């Protein structure tokens, strides 16, 4: 029996940008003008603002079909973890998703594969949908270690998950050397890694792994998104800078809608 097609997804990671007024204004503009395919459930769109702005952004996009998420979470539900945010807290302010293991968290804040695994399991346990980020550095790519590094991160994050969990999470391949640099993997490079990730998930988890969406991230913009989204191996995009303004994010949604023929 054939698996249902994976619904394309464009997620905007605002990182540590915006103030409250601009966050709400951008969210409202996206909600008001997002493609009909988003409202009809044929194309997914998500906004991931800084933690302080999750609740007002979630309110601003309520009922539009656009989802709101957080950029990180702790694996414990509560406790003496000053400065951290738990999954239940995220849920309580209207978010339904969370980014985990982003390369900036790994590089600057000591995020490890084990922590990402614990966070992913904790998110799934309470009904949050994780986007698990994986990717190699430039030195790792030049050393021919891309698959070893990326597939190791994927394996660690998905370790111990049940088949039913796989339809409730996304993986985002973000080559670290392409994030915020203006450089991006060519469609061929991205497809090669996406195909390797899919094969590894299927090998470890069986046919249930077909439900996992694999997004591409790394300087995605209007110039390259159509070529990237034309590949059936790429299920969507995790976007940074191009998601900070409503116009550019809406343009990416429209181009993805056209490339994936979900109108």
Buried (B, 14 or more C-beta within 10 A) or exposed (E): EEEEEBBBBBBBBBBEBBEEEBBBEBBBBBBEBBBEBBBEEBBBBBBBBBBEBBBBBBBBBEEBBBBBBBBBBBBBEEEEEEEBBBBBBBBEBBBBBBBBBBBBBBEEEEBEBEBBBBBBBBBBEEEBBBBBBBBBBEEBBEEEBBBEBBBBBBBBBBEEBEEEBBBBBBBBBBBBBBBEEEEBBEBEBBBBBBBBBBEBBBEBBEEBBBBBBBBBBBBBBEEBBBBBBEBEBBBBBBBBBBBBBBEBBBBBBBBBBBBBEBE
